[in-house]
């Protein structure tokens, strides 16, 4: 084989080898990025669940607070009625 023919064969083969190697390395990089995104999604879901539980606890506390406030308002009204204090 002539040196020109060998050079003509080696040049595209080496370019293809470099391209295939780059694609394989990129695929591995994309897989790592995809795993990181999945992990972040899981963390966000866990955080959202924790926030939902806390919000439910705050809502329950507020419900109890308003219930107690209503009871205190009734009791205060009865005390004001007994003392003859006019309503506001």
PDB file as gemmi writes it, atoms N, CA and C in Angstrom:
CRYST1    1.000    1.000    1.000  90.00  90.00  90.00 P 1                      
ATOM      1  N   UNK A   1       0.835  -1.180   0.000  1.00  0.00           N  
ATOM      2  CA  UNK A   1       0.000   0.000   0.000  1.00  0.00           C  
ATOM      3  C   UNK A   1       0.885   1.249   0.000  1.00  0.00           C  
ATOM      4  N   UNK A   2       0.418   2.232  -0.687  1.00  0.00           N  
ATOM      5  CA  UNK A   2       1.209   3.460  -0.784  1.00  0.00           C  
ATOM      6  C   UNK A   2       1.013   4.300   0.477  1.00  0.00           C  
ATOM      7  N   UNK A   3       1.961   5.103   0.827  1.00  0.00           N  
ATOM      8  CA  UNK A   3       1.844   5.936   2.025  1.00  0.00           C  
ATOM      9  C   UNK A   3       0.681   6.917   1.935  1.00  0.00           C  
ATOM     10  N   UNK A   4       0.365   7.345   0.728  1.00  0.00           N  
ATOM     11  CA  UNK A   4      -0.773   8.273   0.577  1.00  0.00           C  
ATOM     12  C   UNK A   4      -2.092   7.572   0.911  1.00  0.00           C  
ATOM     13  N   UNK A   5      -2.213   6.322   0.493  1.00  0.00           N  
ATOM     14  CA  UNK A   5      -3.422   5.554   0.776  1.00  0.00           C  
ATOM     15  C   UNK A   5      -3.547   5.271   2.272  1.00  0.00           C  
ATOM     16  N   UNK A   6      -2.436   4.947   2.907  1.00  0.00           N  
ATOM     17  CA  UNK A   6      -2.448   4.689   4.356  1.00  0.00           C  
ATOM     18  C   UNK A   6      -2.844   5.955   5.103  1.00  0.00           C  
ATOM     19  N   UNK A   7      -2.303   7.094   4.713  1.00  0.00           N  
ATOM     20  CA  UNK A   7      -2.646   8.375   5.345  1.00  0.00           C  
ATOM     21  C   UNK A   7      -4.115   8.698   5.110  1.00  0.00           C  
ATOM     22  N   UNK A   8      -4.613   8.383   3.910  1.00  0.00           N  
ATOM     23  CA  UNK A   8      -6.016   8.649   3.592  1.00  0.00           C  
ATOM     24  C   UNK A   8      -6.951   7.768   4.418  1.00  0.00           C  
ATOM     25  N   UNK A   9      -6.518   6.574   4.780  1.00  0.00           N  
ATOM     26  CA  UNK A   9      -7.348   5.667   5.586  1.00  0.00           C  
ATOM     27  C   UNK A   9      -7.247   6.033   7.074  1.00  0.00           C  
ATOM     28  N   UNK A  10      -6.039   6.336   7.530  1.00  0.00           N  
ATOM     29  CA  UNK A  10      -5.824   6.605   8.953  1.00  0.00           C  
ATOM     30  C   UNK A  10      -6.514   7.895   9.395  1.00  0.00           C  
ATOM     31  N   UNK A  11      -6.504   8.895   8.568  1.00  0.00           N  
ATOM     32  CA  UNK A  11      -7.066  10.188   8.929  1.00  0.00           C  
ATOM     33  C   UNK A  11      -8.557  10.104   9.284  1.00  0.00           C  
ATOM     34  N   UNK A  12      -9.423   9.536   8.443  1.00  0.00           N  
ATOM     35  CA  UNK A  12     -10.840   9.449   8.819  1.00  0.00           C  
ATOM     36  C   UNK A  12     -11.082   8.465   9.965  1.00  0.00           C  
ATOM     37  N   UNK A  13     -10.289   7.395  10.010  1.00  0.00           N  
ATOM     38  CA  UNK A  13     -10.456   6.421  11.089  1.00  0.00           C  
ATOM     39  C   UNK A  13     -10.123   7.068  12.424  1.00  0.00           C  
ATOM     40  N   UNK A  14      -9.053   7.851  12.471  1.00  0.00           N  
ATOM     41  CA  UNK A  14      -8.688   8.504  13.730  1.00  0.00           C  
ATOM     42  C   UNK A  14      -9.721   9.566  14.105  1.00  0.00           C  
ATOM     43  N   UNK A  15     -10.242  10.274  13.147  1.00  0.00           N  
ATOM     44  CA  UNK A  15     -11.296  11.260  13.429  1.00  0.00           C  
ATOM     45  C   UNK A  15     -12.540  10.573  13.985  1.00  0.00           C  
ATOM     46  N   UNK A  16     -12.902   9.456  13.388  1.00  0.00           N  
ATOM     47  CA  UNK A  16     -14.065   8.702  13.857  1.00  0.00           C  
ATOM     48  C   UNK A  16     -13.813   8.168  15.261  1.00  0.00           C  
ATOM     49  N   UNK A  17     -12.607   7.697  15.545  1.00  0.00           N  
ATOM     50  CA  UNK A  17     -12.285   7.184  16.875  1.00  0.00           C  
ATOM     51  C   UNK A  17     -12.384   8.286  17.923  1.00  0.00           C  
ATOM     52  N   UNK A  18     -11.886   9.472  17.573  1.00  0.00           N  
ATOM     53  CA  UNK A  18     -11.984  10.610  18.496  1.00  0.00           C  
ATOM     54  C   UNK A  18     -13.452  10.980  18.729  1.00  0.00           C  
ATOM     55  N   UNK A  19     -14.232  11.001  17.663  1.00  0.00           N  
ATOM     56  CA  UNK A  19     -15.650  11.348  17.786  1.00  0.00           C  
ATOM     57  C   UNK A  19     -16.392  10.318  18.635  1.00  0.00           C  
ATOM     58  N   UNK A  20     -16.137   9.052  18.412  1.00  0.00           N  
ATOM     59  CA  UNK A  20     -16.804   7.995  19.193  1.00  0.00           C  
ATOM     60  C   UNK A  20     -16.399   8.076  20.652  1.00  0.00           C  
ATOM     61  N   UNK A  21     -15.120   8.314  20.918  1.00  0.00           N  
ATOM     62  CA  UNK A  21     -14.661   8.455  22.300  1.00  0.00           C  
ATOM     63  C   UNK A  21     -15.336   9.645  22.971  1.00  0.00           C  
ATOM     64  N   UNK A  22     -15.435  10.759  22.269  1.00  0.00           N  
ATOM     65  CA  UNK A  22     -16.088  11.954  22.827  1.00  0.00           C  
ATOM     66  C   UNK A  22     -17.557  11.675  23.128  1.00  0.00           C  
ATOM     67  N   UNK A  23     -18.233  10.983  22.225  1.00  0.00           N  
ATOM     68  CA  UNK A  23     -19.645  10.653  22.454  1.00  0.00           C  
ATOM     69  C   UNK A  23     -19.811   9.754  23.674  1.00  0.00           C  
ATOM     70  N   UNK A  24     -18.946   8.782  23.822  1.00  0.00           N  
ATOM     71  CA  UNK A  24     -19.030   7.884  24.977  1.00  0.00           C  
ATOM     72  C   UNK A  24     -18.793   8.645  26.282  1.00  0.00           C  
ATOM     73  N   UNK A  25     -17.795   9.528  26.284  1.00  0.00           N  
ATOM     74  CA  UNK A  25     -17.526  10.313  27.489  1.00  0.00           C  
ATOM     75  C   UNK A  25     -18.664  11.281  27.790  1.00  0.00           C  
ATOM     76  N   UNK A  26     -19.239  11.868  26.736  1.00  0.00           N  
ATOM     77  CA  UNK A  26     -20.383  12.758  26.925  1.00  0.00           C  
ATOM     78  C   UNK A  26     -21.577  11.995  27.481  1.00  0.00           C  
ATOM     79  N   UNK A  27     -21.810  10.799  26.966  1.00  0.00           N  
ATOM     80  CA  UNK A  27     -22.934   9.995  27.454  1.00  0.00           C  
ATOM     81  C   UNK A  27     -22.780   9.727  28.945  1.00  0.00           C  
ATOM     82  N   UNK A  28     -21.580   9.410  29.373  1.00  0.00           N  
ATOM     83  CA  UNK A  28     -21.337   9.167  30.794  1.00  0.00           C  
ATOM     84  C   UNK A  28     -21.576  10.452  31.591  1.00  0.00           C  
ATOM     85  N   UNK A  29     -21.162  11.589  31.027  1.00  0.00           N  
ATOM     86  CA  UNK A  29     -21.404  12.881  31.682  1.00  0.00           C  
ATOM     87  C   UNK A  29     -22.891  13.180  31.765  1.00  0.00           C  
ATOM     88  N   UNK A  30     -23.631  12.888  30.693  1.00  0.00           N  
ATOM     89  CA  UNK A  30     -25.069  13.123  30.708  1.00  0.00           C  
ATOM     90  C   UNK A  30     -25.761  12.220  31.721  1.00  0.00           C  
ATOM     91  N   UNK A  31     -25.284  11.004  31.847  1.00  0.00           N  
ATOM     92  CA  UNK A  31     -25.856  10.091  32.836  1.00  0.00           C  
ATOM     93  C   UNK A  31     -25.629  10.628  34.241  1.00  0.00           C  
ATOM     94  N   UNK A  32     -24.436  11.149  34.502  1.00  0.00           N  
ATOM     95  CA  UNK A  32     -24.149  11.721  35.821  1.00  0.00           C  
ATOM     96  C   UNK A  32     -25.039  12.936  36.080  1.00  0.00           C  
ATOM     97  N   UNK A  33     -25.220  13.780  35.074  1.00  0.00           N  
ATOM     98  CA  UNK A  33     -26.088  14.954  35.223  1.00  0.00           C  
ATOM     99  C   UNK A  33     -27.522  14.515  35.460  1.00  0.00           C  
ATOM    100  N   UNK A  34     -27.983  13.513  34.726  1.00  0.00           N  
ATOM    101  CA  UNK A  34     -29.347  13.012  34.900  1.00  0.00           C  
ATOM    102  C   UNK A  34     -29.552  12.468  36.317  1.00  0.00           C  
ATOM    103  N   UNK A  35     -28.546  11.758  36.834  1.00  0.00           N  
ATOM    104  CA  UNK A  35     -28.640  11.250  38.205  1.00  0.00           C  
ATOM    105  C   UNK A  35     -28.709  12.388  39.210  1.00  0.00           C  
ATOM    106  N   UNK A  36     -27.919  13.425  38.993  1.00  0.00           N  
ATOM    107  CA  UNK A  36     -27.946  14.581  39.902  1.00  0.00           C  
ATOM    108  C   UNK A  36     -29.311  15.268  39.857  1.00  0.00           C  
ATOM    109  N   UNK A  37     -29.875  15.408  38.667  1.00  0.00           N  
ATOM    110  CA  UNK A  37     -31.192  16.043  38.536  1.00  0.00           C  
ATOM    111  C   UNK A  37     -32.247  15.189  39.227  1.00  0.00           C  
ATOM    112  N   UNK A  38     -32.165  13.884  39.083  1.00  0.00           N  
ATOM    113  CA  UNK A  38     -33.106  12.987  39.757  1.00  0.00           C  
ATOM    114  C   UNK A  38     -32.977  13.112  41.268  1.00  0.00           C  
ATOM    115  N   UNK A  39     -31.737  13.156  41.766  1.00  0.00           N  
ATOM    116  CA  UNK A  39     -31.525  13.333  43.201  1.00  0.00           C  
ATOM    117  C   UNK A  39     -32.102  14.653  43.689  1.00  0.00           C  
ATOM    118  N   UNK A  40     -31.901  15.705  42.920  1.00  0.00           N  
ATOM    119  CA  UNK A  40     -32.450  17.008  43.313  1.00  0.00           C  
ATOM    120  C   UNK A  40     -33.974  16.975  43.299  1.00  0.00           C  
ATOM    121  N   UNK A  41     -34.548  16.288  42.329  1.00  0.00           N  
ATOM    122  CA  UNK A  41     -36.002  16.150  42.289  1.00  0.00           C  
ATOM    123  C   UNK A  41     -36.523  15.426  43.523  1.00  0.00           C  
ATOM    124  N   UNK A  42     -35.820  14.368  43.926  1.00  0.00           N  
ATOM    125  CA  UNK A  42     -36.219  13.637  45.134  1.00  0.00           C  
ATOM    126  C   UNK A  42     -36.099  14.511  46.371  1.00  0.00           C  
ATOM    127  N   UNK A  43     -35.018  15.277  46.437  1.00  0.00           N  
ATOM    128  CA  UNK A  43     -34.846  16.178  47.583  1.00  0.00           C  
ATOM    129  C   UNK A  43     -35.943  17.225  47.621  1.00  0.00           C  
ATOM    130  N   UNK A  44     -36.313  17.763  46.456  1.00  0.00           N  
ATOM    131  CA  UNK A  44     -37.385  18.762  46.397  1.00  0.00           C  
ATOM    132  C   UNK A  44     -38.715  18.138  46.826  1.00  0.00           C  
ATOM    133  N   UNK A  45     -38.968  16.910  46.428  1.00  0.00           N  
ATOM    134  CA  UNK A  45     -40.200  16.230  46.826  1.00  0.00           C  
ATOM    135  C   UNK A  45     -40.224  16.034  48.338  1.00  0.00           C  
ATOM    136  N   UNK A  46     -39.102  15.610  48.912  1.00  0.00           N  
ATOM    137  CA  UNK A  46     -39.035  15.446  50.367  1.00  0.00           C  
ATOM    138  C   UNK A  46     -39.253  16.773  51.080  1.00  0.00           C  
ATOM    139  N   UNK A  47     -38.636  17.826  50.565  1.00  0.00           N  
ATOM    140  CA  UNK A  47     -38.802  19.148  51.164  1.00  0.00           C  
ATOM    141  C   UNK A  47     -40.251  19.611  51.070  1.00  0.00           C  
ATOM    142  N   UNK A  48     -40.870  19.372  49.936  1.00  0.00           N  
ATOM    143  CA  UNK A  48     -42.276  19.746  49.749  1.00  0.00           C  
ATOM    144  C   UNK A  48     -43.167  18.987  50.737  1.00  0.00           C  
ATOM    145  N   UNK A  49     -42.890  17.706  50.930  1.00  0.00           N  
ATOM    146  CA  UNK A  49     -43.679  16.914  51.878  1.00  0.00           C  
ATOM    147  C   UNK A  49     -43.509  17.436  53.300  1.00  0.00           C  
ATOM    148  N   UNK A  50     -42.270  17.789  53.673  1.00  0.00           N  
ATOM    149  CA  UNK A  50     -42.029  18.335  55.006  1.00  0.00           C  
ATOM    150  C   UNK A  50     -42.756  19.659  55.182  1.00  0.00           C  
ATOM    151  N   UNK A  51     -42.722  20.500  54.149  1.00  0.00           N  
ATOM    152  CA  UNK A  51     -43.408  21.797  54.232  1.00  0.00           C  
ATOM    153  C   UNK A  51     -44.924  21.599  54.329  1.00  0.00           C  
ATOM    154  N   UNK A  52     -45.455  20.626  53.614  1.00  0.00           N  
ATOM    155  CA  UNK A  52     -46.885  20.340  53.688  1.00  0.00           C  
ATOM    156  C   UNK A  52     -47.276  19.920  55.102  1.00  0.00           C  
ATOM    157  N   UNK A  53     -46.459  19.061  55.729  1.00  0.00           N  
ATOM    158  CA  UNK A  53     -46.755  18.628  57.096  1.00  0.00           C  
ATOM    159  C   UNK A  53     -46.705  19.801  58.069  1.00  0.00           C  
ATOM    160  N   UNK A  54     -45.715  20.664  57.891  1.00  0.00           N  
ATOM    161  CA  UNK A  54     -45.618  21.835  58.769  1.00  0.00           C  
ATOM    162  C   UNK A  54     -46.799  22.771  58.564  1.00  0.00           C  
ATOM    163  N   UNK A  55     -47.202  22.971  57.331  1.00  0.00           N  
ATOM    164  CA  UNK A  55     -48.349  23.832  57.039  1.00  0.00           C  
ATOM    165  C   UNK A  55     -49.613  23.262  57.657  1.00  0.00           C  
ATOM    166  N   UNK A  56     -49.787  21.954  57.566  1.00  0.00           N  
ATOM    167  CA  UNK A  56     -50.951  21.324  58.188  1.00  0.00           C  
ATOM    168  C   UNK A  56     -50.928  21.517  59.696  1.00  0.00           C  
ATOM    169  N   UNK A  57     -49.745  21.435  60.314  1.00  0.00           N  
ATOM    170  CA  UNK A  57     -49.635  21.646  61.760  1.00  0.00           C  
ATOM    171  C   UNK A  57     -49.980  23.092  62.118  1.00  0.00           C  
ATOM    172  N   UNK A  58     -49.502  24.039  61.317  1.00  0.00           N  
ATOM    173  CA  UNK A  58     -49.810  25.453  61.573  1.00  0.00           C  
ATOM    174  C   UNK A  58     -51.302  25.699  61.411  1.00  0.00           C  
ATOM    175  N   UNK A  59     -51.908  25.112  60.387  1.00  0.00           N  
ATOM    176  CA  UNK A  59     -53.351  25.280  60.181  1.00  0.00           C  
ATOM    177  C   UNK A  59     -54.143  24.707  61.354  1.00  0.00           C  
ATOM    178  N   UNK A  60     -53.718  23.557  61.847  1.00  0.00           N  
ATOM    179  CA  UNK A  60     -54.404  22.958  62.999  1.00  0.00           C  
ATOM    180  C   UNK A  60     -54.249  23.844  64.231  1.00  0.00           C  
ATOM    181  N   UNK A  61     -53.043  24.393  64.435  1.00  0.00           N  
ATOM    182  CA  UNK A  61     -52.822  25.293  65.570  1.00  0.00           C  
ATOM    183  C   UNK A  61     -53.675  26.549  65.453  1.00  0.00           C  
ATOM    184  N   UNK A  62     -53.763  27.099  64.248  1.00  0.00           N  
ATOM    185  CA  UNK A  62     -54.590  28.289  64.057  1.00  0.00           C  
ATOM    186  C   UNK A  62     -56.063  27.985  64.307  1.00  0.00           C  
ATOM    187  N   UNK A  63     -56.508  26.818  63.895  1.00  0.00           N  
ATOM    188  CA  UNK A  63     -57.893  26.424  64.126  1.00  0.00           C  
ATOM    189  C   UNK A  63     -58.175  26.371  65.629  1.00  0.00           C  
ATOM    190  N   UNK A  64     -57.267  25.778  66.385  1.00  0.00           N  
ATOM    191  CA  UNK A  64     -57.420  25.722  67.840  1.00  0.00           C  
ATOM    192  C   UNK A  64     -57.370  27.123  68.450  1.00  0.00           C  
ATOM    193  N   UNK A  65     -56.478  27.970  67.938  1.00  0.00           N  
ATOM    194  CA  UNK A  65     -56.357  29.331  68.445  1.00  0.00           C  
ATOM    195  C   UNK A  65     -57.661  30.092  68.249  1.00  0.00           C  
ATOM    196  N   UNK A  66     -58.229  30.019  67.050  1.00  0.00           N  
ATOM    197  CA  UNK A  66     -59.466  30.758  66.788  1.00  0.00           C  
ATOM    198  C   UNK A  66     -60.636  30.189  67.586  1.00  0.00           C  
ATOM    199  N   UNK A  67     -60.622  28.892  67.799  1.00  0.00           N  
ATOM    200  CA  UNK A  67     -61.656  28.283  68.635  1.00  0.00           C  
ATOM    201  C   UNK A  67     -61.545  28.826  70.068  1.00  0.00           C  
ATOM    202  N   UNK A  68     -60.320  28.880  70.600  1.00  0.00           N  
ATOM    203  CA  UNK A  68     -60.107  29.411  71.951  1.00  0.00           C  
ATOM    204  C   UNK A  68     -60.453  30.890  72.003  1.00  0.00           C  
ATOM    205  N   UNK A  69     -60.101  31.628  70.964  1.00  0.00           N  
ATOM    206  CA  UNK A  69     -60.413  33.057  70.938  1.00  0.00           C  
ATOM    207  C   UNK A  69     -61.919  33.282  70.949  1.00  0.00           C  
ATOM    208  N   UNK A  70     -62.656  32.488  70.202  1.00  0.00           N  
ATOM    209  CA  UNK A  70     -64.120  32.607  70.196  1.00  0.00           C  
ATOM    210  C   UNK A  70     -64.679  32.327  71.586  1.00  0.00           C  
ATOM    211  N   UNK A  71     -64.151  31.285  72.225  1.00  0.00           N  
ATOM    212  CA  UNK A  71     -64.603  30.961  73.583  1.00  0.00           C  
ATOM    213  C   UNK A  71     -64.301  32.107  74.546  1.00  0.00           C  
ATOM    214  N   UNK A  72     -63.119  32.690  74.458  1.00  0.00           N  
ATOM    215  CA  UNK A  72     -62.763  33.808  75.329  1.00  0.00           C  
ATOM    216  C   UNK A  72     -63.637  35.030  75.052  1.00  0.00           C  
ATOM    217  N   UNK A  73     -63.950  35.275  73.785  1.00  0.00           N  
ATOM    218  CA  UNK A  73     -64.835  36.397  73.449  1.00  0.00           C  
ATOM    219  C   UNK A  73     -66.217  36.204  74.073  1.00  0.00           C  
ATOM    220  N   UNK A  74     -66.729  34.979  74.032  1.00  0.00           N  
ATOM    221  CA  UNK A  74     -68.026  34.694  74.651  1.00  0.00           C  
ATOM    222  C   UNK A  74     -67.962  34.915  76.159  1.00  0.00           C  
ATOM    223  N   UNK A  75     -66.908  34.405  76.766  1.00  0.00           N  
ATOM    224  CA  UNK A  75     -66.773  34.550  78.219  1.00  0.00           C  
ATOM    225  C   UNK A  75     -66.616  36.019  78.608  1.00  0.00           C  
ATOM    226  N   UNK A  76     -65.839  36.773  77.830  1.00  0.00           N  
ATOM    227  CA  UNK A  76     -65.658  38.194  78.108  1.00  0.00           C  
ATOM    228  C   UNK A  76     -66.979  38.933  77.956  1.00  0.00           C  
ATOM    229  N   UNK A  77     -67.750  38.565  76.949  1.00  0.00           N  
ATOM    230  CA  UNK A  77     -69.063  39.186  76.757  1.00  0.00           C  
ATOM    231  C   UNK A  77     -69.977  38.938  77.942  1.00  0.00           C  
ATOM    232  N   UNK A  78     -69.947  37.715  78.464  1.00  0.00           N  
ATOM    233  CA  UNK A  78     -70.772  37.403  79.637  1.00  0.00           C  
ATOM    234  C   UNK A  78     -70.317  38.213  80.853  1.00  0.00           C  
ATOM    235  N   UNK A  79     -68.995  38.356  81.020  1.00  0.00           N  
ATOM    236  CA  UNK A  79     -68.473  39.145  82.146  1.00  0.00           C  
ATOM    237  C   UNK A  79     -68.886  40.602  81.993  1.00  0.00           C  
ATOM    238  N   UNK A  80     -68.767  41.133  80.776  1.00  0.00           N  
ATOM    239  CA  UNK A  80     -69.166  42.524  80.550  1.00  0.00           C  
ATOM    240  C   UNK A  80     -70.654  42.703  80.807  1.00  0.00           C  
ATOM    241  N   UNK A  81     -71.472  41.721  80.424  1.00  0.00           N  
ATOM    242  CA  UNK A  81     -72.916  41.805  80.683  1.00  0.00           C  
ATOM    243  C   UNK A  81     -73.180  41.831  82.187  1.00  0.00           C  
ATOM    244  N   UNK A  82     -72.490  40.997  82.945  1.00  0.00           N  
ATOM    245  CA  UNK A  82     -72.687  40.958  84.399  1.00  0.00           C  
ATOM    246  C   UNK A  82     -72.263  42.268  85.057  1.00  0.00           C  
ATOM    247  N   UNK A  83     -71.200  42.889  84.528  1.00  0.00           N  
ATOM    248  CA  UNK A  83     -70.702  44.131  85.109  1.00  0.00           C  
ATOM    249  C   UNK A  83     -71.419  45.352  84.564  1.00  0.00           C  
ATOM    250  N   UNK A  84     -72.260  45.199  83.562  1.00  0.00           N  
ATOM    251  CA  UNK A  84     -73.009  46.300  82.991  1.00  0.00           C  
ATOM    252  C   UNK A  84     -72.180  47.181  82.073  1.00  0.00           C  
ATOM    253  N   UNK A  85     -71.130  46.643  81.511  1.00  0.00           N  
ATOM    254  CA  UNK A  85     -70.297  47.412  80.584  1.00  0.00           C  
ATOM    255  C   UNK A  85     -70.972  47.353  79.209  1.00  0.00           C  
ATOM    256  N   UNK A  86     -71.203  48.550  78.608  1.00  0.00           N  
ATOM    257  CA  UNK A  86     -71.879  48.538  77.285  1.00  0.00           C  
ATOM    258  C   UNK A  86     -70.984  47.936  76.209  1.00  0.00           C  
ATOM    259  N   UNK A  87     -71.574  47.271  75.228  1.00  0.00           N  
ATOM    260  CA  UNK A  87     -70.788  46.680  74.131  1.00  0.00           C  
ATOM    261  C   UNK A  87     -70.118  47.756  73.286  1.00  0.00           C  
ATOM    262  N   UNK A  88     -69.073  47.444  72.669  1.00  0.00           N  
ATOM    263  CA  UNK A  88     -68.341  48.412  71.831  1.00  0.00           C  
ATOM    264  C   UNK A  88     -68.947  48.564  70.481  1.00  0.00           C  
TER     265      UNK A  88                                                      
END                                                                             
